[in-house]
């Protein structure tokens, strides 16, 4: 009887261990059960994602958001958007605060250690914003060697500023001539107030900010995106969700939908 009683106590533990050994369930099932997919983004990056006032209400729009809406539609769920600083997105994904990251994120080797990435859905170049008054001063990469450069913290532009402009071999090394802030909009304010001399940012984004700020100027040179463009980040070991995301991207690519999303986003930028 004691052995039977002991066996009855042990069996639930054995079942629990067996269940755990199979790993955590893919988050796709949880998303469908909840009826919504939560995307993490940093909505100060037009035309990818940005805020507008629509009939007195604040909305986050952009071509990343359009992609997110298509992912949600294919999954048969609603879309929820969480706006945060760019350098907090990976932590939010790891903690389960968001289901995917849609924020013009480049799938670098370093990021791939922490998350999985979808197929590339957009390719771009990196540019530089300067004050219009300095447009004749900063005309080449070499002209920025001694300038104070602003970059969004956690972005690939950190590496561009340090390696390609400042000649620093290790992007993790601190530089007194590279200022990192969490929000791109804050960097624009720093540039306008002459606390920094230039901002390294994706070219379409640079054009968006300059269009809204006549006192700024897009420098006449670019940095190719050697890391491969933008992709959607998914928490590791979520093969079913990643497959579903890639299926949506494949459908949109086949329909040549991305250029239209970009055009629509640029039209919405008039409401900035």
Secondary structure as the mmCIF struct_conf table of DSSP 4:
data_model
#
loop_
_struct_conf.conf_type_id
_struct_conf.id
_struct_conf.beg_label_comp_id
_struct_conf.beg_label_asym_id
_struct_conf.beg_label_seq_id
_struct_conf.end_label_comp_id
_struct_conf.end_label_asym_id
_struct_conf.end_label_seq_id
HELX_RH_AL_P HELX_RH_AL_P1 UNK A 2 UNK A 21
TURN_TY1_P TURN_TY1_P1 UNK A 22 UNK A 22
HELX_LH_PP_P HELX_LH_PP_P1 UNK A 24 UNK A 26
HELX_RH_AL_P HELX_RH_AL_P2 UNK A 27 UNK A 34
TURN_TY1_P TURN_TY1_P2 UNK A 35 UNK A 35
STRN STRN1 UNK A 36 UNK A 41
BEND BEND1 UNK A 43 UNK A 43
STRN STRN2 UNK A 44 UNK A 45
TURN_TY1_P TURN_TY1_P3 UNK A 46 UNK A 48
STRN STRN3 UNK A 49 UNK A 54
TURN_TY1_P TURN_TY1_P4 UNK A 55 UNK A 56
STRN STRN4 UNK A 57 UNK A 61
BEND BEND2 UNK A 62 UNK A 62
HELX_RH_AL_P HELX_RH_AL_P3 UNK A 63 UNK A 75
TURN_TY1_P TURN_TY1_P5 UNK A 76 UNK A 76
STRN STRN5 UNK A 78 UNK A 83
HELX_RH_3T_P HELX_RH_3T_P1 UNK A 86 UNK A 88
HELX_RH_AL_P HELX_RH_AL_P4 UNK A 89 UNK A 95
TURN_TY1_P TURN_TY1_P6 UNK A 96 UNK A 96
BEND BEND3 UNK A 97 UNK A 97
BEND BEND4 UNK A 99 UNK A 99
STRN STRN6 UNK A 100 UNK A 101
BEND BEND5 UNK A 103 UNK A 104
STRN STRN7 UNK A 106 UNK A 106
HELX_RH_AL_P HELX_RH_AL_P5 UNK A 109 UNK A 112
TURN_TY1_P TURN_TY1_P7 UNK A 113 UNK A 114
STRN STRN8 UNK A 115 UNK A 117
STRN STRN9 UNK A 122 UNK A 122
STRN STRN10 UNK A 125 UNK A 131
HELX_RH_3T_P HELX_RH_3T_P2 UNK A 132 UNK A 134
TURN_TY1_P TURN_TY1_P8 UNK A 135 UNK A 137
BEND BEND6 UNK A 140 UNK A 141
HELX_RH_3T_P HELX_RH_3T_P3 UNK A 142 UNK A 144
TURN_TY1_P TURN_TY1_P9 UNK A 145 UNK A 146
BEND BEND7 UNK A 147 UNK A 147
STRN STRN11 UNK A 149 UNK A 152
TURN_TY1_P TURN_TY1_P10 UNK A 153 UNK A 154
BEND BEND8 UNK A 155 UNK A 155
TURN_TY1_P TURN_TY1_P11 UNK A 156 UNK A 156
HELX_RH_AL_P HELX_RH_AL_P6 UNK A 157 UNK A 159
HELX_RH_PI_P HELX_RH_PI_P1 UNK A 160 UNK A 165
TURN_TY1_P TURN_TY1_P12 UNK A 166 UNK A 166
BEND BEND9 UNK A 169 UNK A 169
TURN_TY1_P TURN_TY1_P13 UNK A 171 UNK A 172
BEND BEND10 UNK A 173 UNK A 173
TURN_TY1_P TURN_TY1_P14 UNK A 176 UNK A 177
STRN STRN12 UNK A 178 UNK A 181
BEND BEND11 UNK A 182 UNK A 182
HELX_RH_AL_P HELX_RH_AL_P7 UNK A 184 UNK A 192
TURN_TY1_P TURN_TY1_P15 UNK A 193 UNK A 194
BEND BEND12 UNK A 195 UNK A 195
BEND BEND13 UNK A 197 UNK A 197
STRN STRN13 UNK A 198 UNK A 202
HELX_RH_AL_P HELX_RH_AL_P8 UNK A 203 UNK A 212
TURN_TY1_P TURN_TY1_P16 UNK A 214 UNK A 215
STRN STRN14 UNK A 216 UNK A 218
BEND BEND14 UNK A 220 UNK A 220
STRN STRN15 UNK A 223 UNK A 224
TURN_TY1_P TURN_TY1_P17 UNK A 226 UNK A 227
STRN STRN16 UNK A 230 UNK A 230
STRN STRN17 UNK A 233 UNK A 235
BEND BEND15 UNK A 236 UNK A 237
HELX_RH_AL_P HELX_RH_AL_P9 UNK A 239 UNK A 254
TURN_TY1_P TURN_TY1_P18 UNK A 255 UNK A 256
HELX_RH_AL_P HELX_RH_AL_P10 UNK A 258 UNK A 268
HELX_RH_3T_P HELX_RH_3T_P4 UNK A 269 UNK A 271
#
